[in-house]
Amino acid sequence: MARKQTHRTRSVGDDETSGKVGGMDKRLMVELIPGPAFLIGHLLGGIFVGAGLATLATALAIALRWRWDRTLPLMAISIFGLTIVLLTIGLVLDDTTYVKVSNTVGSLAFAAIVAGGMLLRPSLLRRTLGYTIHMTDAGWRTLHLAWIALSVARAAANEVVWRGFSDDVWAVYNGVSDIAWIGLFFVVTSMVANRYWDEAARSRRRAEPAEP
């Protein structure tokens, strides 16, 4: 009975990296920089300036994550490349619509990447998160589906805001929504991990010899 209670109260950060709270906070803060950067740029010079600052901030976030962990944040990369392309097209055509749809296209691209990652063995999210989360195969499938659903919802929300509200309202949404969406991804991931936690897999990983 006690084991069942432990299973239910475990959180995503309770494993090997539990002593690195400051490190996790640092990484989270870096990934949140592009949103405020966009909002500041929009206030200073409009949507194009905001998109340019956000793109630079995203590049910085990707570079820092690689320097710290030798890993790359999938969502940031999927949005980064598409943002550069769409921002360039928007500048050439002088049309901010291309900037507004960049989050939609990026979120859908991320959903497609995660969906394709389900076919890998081990799966994409298992490769990415498996060092902190230990779940059954059903848990990893569920997490993939949850991330796909959240990414599609994020794309839909962006479409609703930019099509239904003013540029200023969309700019504020674009600047602050990353905090809410990243928080939602974290909460959903924690819920799935608690539901499908695999203590045996965690024990096997701890028993593996440390890399030299």
N, C-alpha and C positions, 0 to 999 in steps of 0.2 A: 504493500500500500504506500509505503514511504517513497518507493521508486517512482510510482505514478505521480505523486505530488511534485517530485523533482522535475519530472518530464514536463509538467504543465507550467512551471514557473520559470523555466530556462528562457533566457533572451539571447538574441543574436550575438551579443558581445561577451557572453559568459565563457568563452572557450580560451584557447591559447593566447589570444590577444587581449584578454580582459585586463591585463596590467598596462595596456597601452592606450588608455582612454585619451590622453593628450594627443597621441598620434592620430587616433580616429577623428578627434575634433578638428585637428589641423587639416586633414584630408577633406572633411566635410566642408569646412570653411572655404577652402580653395575652390571646390566645385560650385559654391554658391556665389562666387565673385562675378561671373558674367551678367547675372540679372541686375544687380545694382549698377554695374558698369554701363549697361544699356540705358538704364533710367537716367543716370547722370549725363551720359552723352546726349540723350534725347532732350533733356532740359537745356543743355548748352547749345545744341545745334540741330536738333531734329532727329528723325528716325534713322537717317543714313549715318549720322555721327554716332548715334547710340549703337547701331549695328556694328560699326567699325570698332568701337571700344569693346563691345561684348566679344567680338571675334578675337581681338588681341588677348582679352582676359581668358577666353577659352583655351587659346594656344598656350598661355602661361600655365593654366591649370593642368593641361595634358603634360607639359614638360616637367612640372614639379612632381606629378604622380609617377612619371617614368623615373625621375631622379631618385625619388624616395623608395619606390617599391619595385621598379622595373615592370610595372603593369600599366595598362592604359584603360581609362574609364570609357566603357563602350558607348554610353549615351552621349557623352561629350564629343567623342570622335564622330559618331554618326551625324550629329547636328553640325559639327564644325565644318566638315567638308562641303556639305550641302549649303551651309550658310555662305561660304565664300563664293560658291557658284552663283547662288541666287542674288547675293549682294552685288556681285559684279554685273549681272544682267540688269538688276534694278537701277544701278548707277548709269549704265549705258542708255537705258530706256527712260530714265528719270521717272521711275514708277515704284513707289514704296510697297506696292502689293507683293512684290517678290520677297521683300524682307518679312512681311507679315506672315506669309505662308511657309517661311523657312522652318518654324517650329513644328508646323503641321507635317511637312515632308520629313523632317528629321525624326519626329516621333514615330511616324509610320515606318520609316526605314529601320529604326531601332526595333520596332515590333517584328519586322520581317527578319532581322538578324537573330533575335531571340527565338523566333519560330524555327528558323533553319538550324539554330543551335541545338534544338531538341533531337535532331537526327544524329548528332555527334556522340561518340562514346569515348570518354564520359561526355555528358552534355555540356553546353557552353557555360551555363550558370554554375554547374558543378565544378568546372575547371576554374571559374573565376572566384567563387565564394566557398569552395570546398575546404579551404584552410581554416575557416571560422565556423562553418555550418556543417553539421553531420546529420544527414537525413536519409530516409529510405528512398528507393527509386520512385515510389509514388509521390513522395514529397517533392522531389526535384521536378517531376512532371507538373505537379500542381503549381509550383513556383514559376515555372516557365509560362504556364497559361495565365497566371495572375499578372506577371509582368507584361505579357502581350496585351491583356485587357486594359491595364493601366496606361500603357503607351497609346493605345487607340483612343482611350478616354481623354488623354492629354491633347491629342491631335484634334479631337472633336471640340474640346473646350476652347482651344485657340481659334478654331474656325468660327465658333459662336461669338466670341468676343470681338475679333477684328471685323467680322461682317455686320455685327449688330450694334456696335458702339463706336464712339469717336476715336480718332487716332490717339488722343491723350489718354483715354481710358484704357485702350489696348496697350499703350506704352507702360502704364502703371502695372497692369496685369502681367505683362511680359517681364517686368523688372522684379516683381515680388513672388510670382507664382512658383518659381523654382523651389523656394523654401517649402511650400505646401506639397508640391509633387514629390520631392525627395523624401520629405517626412512620411508621405503616404506609402511610398515604396518601402521605406524602412519598417513601418508598422505592419504592412501586409507580409513582408518577408519574415518578421518576427512571429507573426501569427502562424504562418505555414510551418516555420521551424519548430515551434512549440508543439504543433499538431503531429508532425512526422519525425520528431527527433530520433536519431538512431545512436544510442549510447554505445553499442558494440562497435560501430564504425569509428566513433571518437576514440575508444580505447585502442583500436587497431592502429590508428594514426599516431597516437602517443607512444605506442610500442615500437614504431619504426625508428631505426637509427637516425640520429641527426646528421644532416649533410655537413661535410667538412668545410 
